[in-house]
Every structure is written in structure tokens, then in C-alpha cells.
């Protein structure tokens, strides 16, 4: 079995992005574009992936830690020079090396696999991934000989009128015999206007030595789109979003308005779930079957059970059970665990809390740093007072507790099983099970007060 290696070019700063963030780290559907490339390459069972880093090397390394090895291009002296930096890791290897740019987030593993298979079938020293374009102005043309092999790559500015009619262009993705690649790289010259070493020159060197250079053509230009500026980034985002939404719809998810629904690449959604417009689902979110999400909900890095509804609400880094109703306008903050059959209503905020089965907070409450048992009712306007200005403290509300409206539970405090909290109470001490706690000033009525007040005016 032939060894497969990959070199991902990710050293450029990307000045046309006009950004403090390095180009390949700009996200497409919630994931940095270079990570899209690495994840697709990883499915090919590669023996080694080497990412060439330069500008923003530490940030790129941190993002891709564990997914690839790295080589540093200290000076950006062209694409051939970038590939040369991998020699210490790959130079002595036998096998096939895929070279791909880190700013092509739409390329798919099936295309790369087909390119490698085409390369093997023709026993080529190099194979170029090409694409058909109806209007190829500005792109390098692939000129083939009578046998269909690549004769040369001609840049648009150097092409004759006849050559400019060719609609097959170079995408910048290549497949090489690894040994032949590094041998040819040593012969690449920087005798050009930019003083740089260009990878396409490797093709000319191999041709001059009588080696076979093939081309594998695809028809979908979108897949080879390189992102060099914000306009192309927006275009890639739109294409990727359409691709992701189509995949979910084919798997049995209803997306009411795909043009206004934003789903990340790693999201999993069960059958017969309905996603309403304006919804964003990102990170490693997993949503069960028969759910209703949205409209205008934002969910990131959450697990959601079956038959749950999340309407016009936000949920981050939390676990939400089955048969739960959330919203509208609720906020589930990180490290929360919402168990089955819970009701979280409008303008309720939950943070770092276990909220037990069948419990409910229907409106206008804040529950933070708490353990809420089963079958608890938290009345309107009630809060857990969890912060003393320096430290956070826990509130424990046991099963079957009834918390009246506008109550303050000052942590640390425990409300025992089955207890009642009278409306308007501020609870500062533990409440025993089955007790009624009343913590408010006694009401006093002043008869005739208004008449006396008016008389004094």
C-alpha cells in the first residue's frame, strides 16, 4: 500500500484580508478555513500531515494542535520555498504527497481521493488538480498534449489567443511522487520579477526531465475557491452553509429557510427536527429528533434531547434534556444541565446549574450556581443570590420546593424537600423540609394617611 503524505500551505499573512487575524484562521461556518482543509485531508488515512506556518505561526499551531505536524517558513519566498520547509519531515519518504493551500476551505476529501487515484493510475510524477471555467480570465491555463497529459501551464498574461480559449485552469492543488518532488524543488530558481520560488516551476522541471505530468479535472469551481479577501470569505461562507444545510435536509431535518439558517460543520441534528429562520447552531452541538429550534435561537456546544423546543433563546456549553421547553427569550449559560420535562420560560437566565426533571421557572428569574431538584416551581422574579462581591456560592433547592414570586435565596443556602417560600421573601438561612419560610417585613396599614398628607400640603 502506497504511503500518503500531505503538505498544507498556511504561512501567508493575507494582507488583502486587512485583518489582525491571520488569513487561514478566518472562520467559515464557525471553523477556521485551514482547519476545514486539515479535517478533510485527515479522512484520507494520511501517514503524515505537515502544515507550513509563518505569519501567526503560534496561533495556527494552537488551533491545529494534535491534528498535524508543522514546519516554519521564516521568510515568505514563494510556494516552492514553502514546500521545501517540509523536507526535514518528508524528504526521505517513499510515497505520494498532496500539496494543498490552507485557504481553500471548500475542497472535499472525495476530490482529493480521486486526484490521488488518478495520479496512481497514470503512474505520474505529478498530477495537477484542474477545473473547468467558463470565464477563465486571469488564471493559468492547462495545455495538454495529444495523449491528454500536461504539456505546460501557461499564465494568462503569457498565453496566446488560442491558448486563452482553453477553459481548464490550474487550481493550485497538486499530487506528487514524494522523492521526485523534493529532487525537483532543489532545481527551482527564483530568477523572476518577484525573486520567489514558485511551485508550478516544478512541473516544468519534471517535464524537461521526461517525467509524466497528468491532470485531473473537476467541474465544480466553487470547491477550489481560494479565499484572499473578505468578499471571497463571504462567498465561501455562503457555499459552505448551503452545503451543510443540504446535508441535514437530506438526512431528514426540516430547515424552513436555508438561506437564513446558520449551522456549523460539526453539528449533528436528528430526524424530524425543525429549524426555523434566523437560527445559529454552532460548535459541537448535538440535537435530537423531533425538536423545534428557533426562530432566532443561538445554540453553541450543547447537547439537546428529543422533542425539545428552544424558541428565540440562547444556549451555550450546556446539556439540555428531552421534552424540555425553553423560551422565548431565555438564556442558558455555560455548565448548565437542564433535565427532562423542564420548563424555562421568558426572560429566565440559568448559569452553572443542575435543573431537575419536571421543574420550571416560567418567567423573569435568575438561577445561578444552583442545584434544583425535581418538580420544583420557581416563581416570577425569583433569584439565587450567588455572588458576595468576591466569591460565588451555591444554592440547593431540593425536590418539590415551591418558591414564591420575587424571592431572593441568598447563598449558601439549602431549601429542604417540599418546603414553601412565601412571595417577596429574602432567605438567608436554610429552610427545613415541608416548612413555610416567610422572610419579609410585617405589613402595617396607616389609616387616614392620605388625608393627613393632603392636609399638610
TORGU-228292 format. One line per 2 residues: their letters; for each residue x, y, z of C-alpha. Coordinates in steps of 0.05 Angstrom, whole numbers, plus 5000, padded with zeros to 4 digits. Example, Ala and Ser with C-alpha at 12.3 -4.5 7.8 and 13.67 -1.06 7.14 Angstrom:
TORGU-228292
AS> 5246/4910/5156 | 5273/4979/5143
end
This chain:
TORGU-228292
XX> 5000/5000/5000 | 5027/5068/4980
XX> 5042/5118/5036 | 5003/5183/5031
XX> 5030/5249/5057 | 5002/5319/5055
XX> 5032/5388/5057 | 4984/5445/5075
XX> 5009/5515/5057 | 4988/5563/5112
XX> 5046/5612/5120 | 5018/5674/5086
XX> 4995/5734/5125 | 4939/5750/5076
XX> 4947/5826/5071 | 4885/5832/5027
XX> 4842/5808/5085 | 4862/5873/5121
XX> 4857/5839/5189 | 4897/5828/5252
XX> 4875/5755/5247 | 4919/5713/5202
XX> 4884/5693/5138 | 4878/5618/5147
XX> 4847/5628/5216 | 4788/5666/5190
XX> 4727/5623/5203 | 4680/5594/5151
XX> 4615/5568/5184 | 4648/5573/5252
XX> 4713/5536/5237 | 4780/5567/5213
XX> 4789/5555/5139 | 4854/5518/5148
XX> 4821/5470/5197 | 4769/5453/5144
XX> 4826/5433/5098 | 4862/5393/5152
XX> 4798/5356/5172 | 4784/5336/5100
XX> 4856/5313/5089 | 4854/5273/5154
XX> 4799/5228/5126 | 4847/5203/5072
XX> 4886/5160/5122 | 4948/5200/5110
XX> 5013/5177/5142 | 5035/5247/5158
XX> 5006/5317/5150 | 5055/5376/5151
XX> 5028/5446/5156 | 5074/5502/5134
XX> 5067/5561/5181 | 5098/5630/5180
XX> 5058/5692/5198 | 5018/5677/5261
XX> 5054/5611/5270 | 5038/5604/5344
XX> 4964/5619/5335 | 4959/5569/5277
XX> 4996/5516/5317 | 4950/5527/5377
XX> 4888/5519/5333 | 4912/5456/5298
XX> 4948/5424/5357 | 4945/5348/5352
XX> 4919/5347/5280 | 4984/5360/5242
XX> 5059/5368/5247 | 5089/5436/5230
XX> 5147/5466/5191 | 5163/5540/5194
XX> 5175/5585/5134 | 5213/5642/5165
XX> 5212/5684/5102 | 5155/5681/5052
XX> 5194/5668/4988 | 5142/5633/4946
XX> 5102/5568/4945 | 5161/5524/4925
XX> 5202/5553/4981 | 5144/5538/5029
XX> 5142/5465/5007 | 5218/5460/5016
XX> 5209/5472/5090 | 5177/5403/5097
XX> 5240/5368/5072 | 5264/5352/5142
XX> 5199/5315/5156 | 5184/5285/5087
XX> 5246/5289/5043 | 5268/5216/5051
XX> 5198/5186/5047 | 5172/5139/4993
XX> 5101/5152/4971 | 5053/5205/4946
XX> 5049/5276/4973 | 4988/5320/4966
XX> 5003/5395/4966 | 4943/5439/4981
XX> 4932/5511/5003 | 4904/5526/5072
XX> 4858/5580/5044 | 4814/5531/5003
XX> 4763/5512/5056 | 4711/5484/5007
XX> 4754/5427/4978 | 4727/5359/4997
XX> 4761/5293/5014 | 4727/5256/4956
XX> 4760/5304/4907 | 4829/5295/4938
XX> 4819/5219/4939 | 4801/5220/4865
XX> 4862/5263/4849 | 4907/5212/4885
XX> 4875/5153/4849 | 4883/5188/4782
XX> 4956/5201/4799 | 4967/5127/4815
XX> 4930/5101/4754 | 4974/5142/4707
XX> 5038/5129/4747 | 5053/5203/4744
XX> 5108/5242/4777 | 5059/5299/4786
XX> 4985/5308/4777 | 4951/5376/4777
XX> 4880/5386/4802 | 4846/5428/4749
XX> 4776/5456/4739 | 4734/5478/4681
XX> 4717/5552/4679 | 4671/5586/4630
XX> 4708/5652/4640 | 4779/5635/4659
XX> 4809/5704/4652 | 4868/5715/4699
XX> 4880/5641/4712 | 4937/5596/4688
XX> 4915/5550/4631 | 4929/5475/4628
XX> 4957/5457/4559 | 4953/5383/4545
XX> 4987/5341/4492 | 4952/5293/4445
XX> 4955/5237/4497 | 4919/5281/4547
XX> 4979/5292/4592 | 5001/5362/4614
XX> 5048/5396/4566 | 5055/5460/4606
XX> 5019/5512/4649 | 5012/5579/4615
XX> 4996/5641/4655 | 4941/5684/4626
XX> 4987/5743/4611 | 5035/5697/4573
XX> 4982/5658/4535 | 4969/5664/4460
XX> 4900/5679/4435 | 4890/5605/4420
XX> 4914/5585/4489 | 4868/5635/4523
XX> 4809/5597/4494 | 4828/5538/4538
XX> 4778/5534/4596 | 4817/5485/4640
XX> 4856/5522/4695 | 4905/5505/4749
XX> 4874/5504/4819 | 4940/5504/4858
XX> 4928/5435/4887 | 4978/5381/4867
XX> 4996/5308/4877 | 5070/5288/4872
XX> 5115/5228/4876 | 5148/5250/4941
XX> 5221/5235/4921 | 5211/5268/4853
XX> 5181/5329/4886 | 5240/5343/4933
XX> 5290/5329/4878 | 5256/5379/4832
XX> 5249/5431/4887 | 5325/5436/4891
XX> 5326/5458/4819 | 5273/5513/4824
XX> 5302/5583/4810 | 5279/5650/4837
XX> 5300/5685/4773 | 5236/5724/4765
XX> 5208/5793/4778 | 5187/5776/4849
XX> 5251/5738/4868 | 5209/5680/4893
XX> 5208/5604/4884 | 5144/5581/4851
XX> 5115/5511/4857 | 5088/5509/4784
XX> 5162/5512/4762 | 5168/5441/4790
XX> 5121/5419/4734 | 5166/5449/4681
XX> 5227/5416/4711 | 5194/5348/4712
XX> 5170/5356/4640 | 5241/5375/4618
XX> 5266/5311/4650 | 5216/5269/4613
XX> 5173/5253/4673 | 5097/5243/4666
XX> 5053/5301/4689 | 4978/5288/4690
XX> 4917/5330/4706 | 4852/5311/4740
XX> 4795/5358/4720 | 4733/5372/4762
XX> 4674/5415/4741 | 4657/5449/4807
XX> 4698/5514/4812 | 4666/5530/4879
XX> 4704/5473/4911 | 4771/5502/4891
XX> 4756/5574/4912 | 4815/5607/4946
XX> 4799/5658/5000 | 4842/5720/4993
XX> 4796/5776/5016 | 4732/5788/5055
XX> 4689/5783/4993 | 4715/5713/4978
XX> 4707/5695/5052 | 4634/5715/5048
XX> 4626/5674/4984 | 4658/5613/5017
XX> 4613/5621/5078 | 4551/5621/5034
XX> 4572/5560/4994 | 4592/5521/5057
XX> 4527/5540/5092 | 4486/5516/5032
XX> 4526/5450/5031 | 4516/5438/5105
XX> 4441/5454/5104 | 4430/5409/5044
XX> 4465/5351/5080 | 4419/5359/5141
XX> 4357/5364/5098 | 4376/5300/5061
XX> 4383/5267/5129 | 4312/5284/5149
XX> 4317/5353/5181 | 4267/5407/5162
XX> 4301/5474/5151 | 4246/5524/5137
XX> 4290/5577/5106 | 4360/5551/5088
XX> 4384/5620/5065 | 4374/5647/5135
XX> 4396/5588/5178 | 4468/5581/5201
XX> 4493/5512/5221 | 4566/5494/5237
XX> 4603/5439/5203 | 4607/5393/5264
XX> 4534/5399/5285 | 4492/5335/5289
XX> 4416/5340/5283 | 4365/5284/5289
XX> 4309/5267/5241 | 4244/5306/5240
XX> 4273/5364/5278 | 4250/5432/5251
XX> 4298/5491/5246 | 4264/5558/5239
XX> 4294/5620/5206 | 4347/5663/5239
XX> 4376/5606/5279 | 4451/5594/5291
XX> 4474/5526/5314 | 4550/5520/5321
XX> 4607/5484/5354 | 4599/5411/5371
XX> 4524/5416/5384 | 4483/5352/5381
XX> 4407/5359/5374 | 4359/5300/5380
XX> 4298/5281/5340 | 4230/5317/5335
XX> 4257/5382/5364 | 4236/5453/5345
XX> 4293/5503/5345 | 4281/5577/5333
XX> 4263/5623/5304 | 4322/5667/5322
XX> 4356/5620/5371 | 4431/5613/5382
XX> 4459/5547/5406 | 4533/5531/5414
XX> 4567/5469/5441 | 4504/5439/5471
XX> 4471/5372/5473 | 4395/5373/5465
XX> 4350/5313/5475 | 4289/5292/5435
XX> 4224/5332/5428 | 4253/5395/5459
XX> 4233/5465/5438 | 4281/5524/5441
XX> 4247/5588/5418 | 4282/5654/5409
XX> 4334/5636/5461 | 4409/5628/5472
XX> 4444/5566/5499 | 4519/5555/5507
XX> 4561/5497/5532 | 4504/5461/5566
XX> 4465/5396/5567 | 4390/5401/5554
XX> 4345/5341/5562 | 4285/5313/5525
XX> 4215/5343/5526 | 4242/5410/5550
XX> 4211/5477/5532 | 4257/5537/5532
XX> 4238/5608/5515 | 4221/5654/5487
XX> 4279/5699/5506 | 4314/5652/5555
XX> 4389/5648/5566 | 4423/5582/5584
XX> 4494/5599/5603 | 4554/5550/5606
XX> 4558/5489/5650 | 4483/5482/5659
XX> 4447/5415/5659 | 4373/5420/5642
XX> 4340/5353/5655 | 4279/5323/5621
XX> 4209/5356/5621 | 4235/5423/5647
XX> 4203/5490/5630 | 4248/5551/5624
XX> 4205/5610/5605 | 4214/5681/5580
XX> 4270/5723/5608 | 4298/5668/5652
XX> 4373/5660/5658 | 4406/5595/5681
XX> 4481/5591/5696 | 4523/5533/5721
XX> 4461/5499/5748 | 4431/5429/5750
XX> 4356/5439/5738 | 4318/5376/5757
XX> 4267/5336/5719 | 4198/5368/5714
XX> 4219/5433/5748 | 4201/5501/5720
XX> 4220/5573/5722 | 4168/5605/5677
XX> 4189/5677/5675 | 4236/5732/5698
XX> 4284/5692/5742 | 4359/5684/5751
XX> 4384/5616/5774 | 4460/5613/5780
XX> 4507/5565/5816 | 4449/5522/5839
XX> 4424/5451/5846 | 4349/5449/5833
XX> 4314/5383/5848 | 4254/5350/5814
XX> 4186/5382/5810 | 4208/5450/5835
XX> 4168/5513/5818 | 4207/5578/5818
XX> 4161/5638/5817 | 4166/5700/5775
XX> 4222/5748/5793 | 4259/5700/5839
XX> 4335/5696/5841 | 4392/5658/5872
XX> 4438/5710/5903 | 4503/5673/5887
XX> 4556/5728/5890 | 4580/5765/5952
XX> 4626/5812/5914 | 4686/5765/5919
XX> 4663/5692/5915 | 4607/5652/5884
XX> 4564/5608/5930 | 4516/5551/5917
XX> 4441/5548/5927 | 4409/5479/5937
XX> 4335/5472/5924 | 4310/5401/5939
XX> 4253/5363/5906 | 4183/5391/5906
XX> 4200/5461/5932 | 4153/5519/5916
XX> 4188/5587/5912 | 4140/5645/5912
XX> 4147/5705/5867 | 4201/5757/5878
XX> 4241/5715/5927 | 4316/5723/5940
XX> 4354/5660/5960 | 4419/5685/5989
XX> 4473/5632/5980 | 4500/5590/6010
XX> 4432/5564/6029 | 4391/5499/6025
XX> 4316/5496/6016 | 4292/5428/6042
XX> 4248/5379/6005 | 4175/5402/5997
XX> 4187/5470/6030 | 4148/5533/6012
XX> 4179/5602/6006 | 4130/5659/6014
XX> 4128/5711/5959 | 4174/5770/5970
XX> 4219/5734/6019 | 4294/5743/6025
XX> 4320/5676/6051 | 4388/5678/6086
XX> 4383/5614/6127 | 4369/5541/6110
XX> 4296/5522/6106 | 4275/5453/6133
XX> 4235/5405/6090 | 4160/5416/6088
XX> 4168/5484/6123 | 4139/5551/6103
XX> 4191/5606/6104 | 4169/5678/6108
XX> 4224/5730/6109 | 4194/5798/6097
XX> 4174/5859/6139 | 4106/5855/6173
XX> 4053/5896/6135 | 4029/5959/6170
XX> 3968/6000/6145 | 3964/6073/6166
XX> 3890/6092/6165 | 3874/6162/6141
XX> 3946/6174/6120 | 3929/6205/6052
XX> 3881/6256/6082 | 3933/6278/6133
XX> 3985/6282/6077 | 3939/6326/6034
XX> 3921/6370/6094 | 3994/6384/6109
X> 4002/6409/6037
end
